[in-house]
Amino acid sequence: MNQQSVHPASVLLDAQGMGQRLPVCDHYSGVEVRMRKSLQLQAQMQAEFGTCVFDVTLDCEDGAPVGQEAAHAQLVAGLACDAVKATPGARVAARVHAVDHPAFAQDMDIIAGQAGDSLSHIMLPKVESVDDVLIAEKALERLSNKRLPLHVLIESPAAVQRAFEIAAHPRVQSISFGLMDFVSAHGGAIPASAMSVAGQFAHPLVVRAKLEIAAACHAHGKVPSHCVVTEFKNPQALQAAAGKASRELGYTRMWSIHPDQIRPILAAFAPAAEEIAQAAHILASAVAVDWAPVSVDSVLHDRASYRYFWQLLTRAHQTGQVLPEAVQPWFETQPLA
């Protein structure tokens, strides 16, 4: 590959392809010992794959013991700073309490105030409207010079209705779907089976909500993040769910709540080896004609399909796949973000 050739990101990612690029797995932990182990595992896998293949989100919402929210926020801030200092390229986030919770302002003061420069983003739970995003944005602007992205968690039918407005906010980088709270918010109208690994892909209201969130994210160049699978001792079921989320519902990211879920999520969201080889071949052919249309194996390709294959290679890199030698310089000479 000609090292002087124009980088695909500058050629192909115009207004129709400007989506955010994030690791495909977002791993949550809130108990101190598990947070420390999660950060250790992230560093180990970053060394293994040569890139950070999953985010670690340190959890204050469900992780903080009642009455000890301030101490827990201090712990989270310290862990985030230490992790990023020890492992350059580490991606550490924090989930704070919801904006209407008494501990929200305290969480933001401590975590964003002390660790804002170390965090990749703040996760905001139970977002009901863009007004909640504005409250969090105002807090961030007061506490950190870094333009820290917000990830938001949509967990109610009303919030799903407002997904497009929420996704349009410039500070929002990703929207996650909160399955358990969404089902509970229906007052028994959706059965408990819809929270299972199989039922969440079968109940029409749940599937509709997932599609609305994915569509809203793609409409505004944001990352849709799929909900948890609580059956964490069944890796086959988890990988099947991740595959459905990725290939049928348009999700490009997924939550993990147990270390054993991380590799199955990476595998499910990773392109197949033959897809990677095909993408590299097509893009190398495109470079040879300065990105003009080209016929490859009797199929015509132009910048519309080039964009797809570039995004496929990007996802392969994000999931730690080995890339063909010809395209590796693209990922060495220019950062993805």
PEPEUR-V715471 format. One record per helix or strand of 3 or more residues. SS is the DSSP state (H for helix, E for strand). FROM is the first residue (numbers start at 1). TO is the last residue. If there is no record, write none. Layout:
SS;FROM;TO
SS;FROM;TO
This chain:
H;8;12
E;25;29
H;32;49
E;54;59
H;69;86
E;92;96
H;104;115
E;121;124
H;130;143
E;149;154
H;157;161
H;163;168
E;172;177
H;179;184
H;192;195
H;199;201
H;204;219
E;223;226
H;235;247
E;253;256
H;260;269
H;273;288
E;294;296
E;299;301
H;303;318
H;325;333
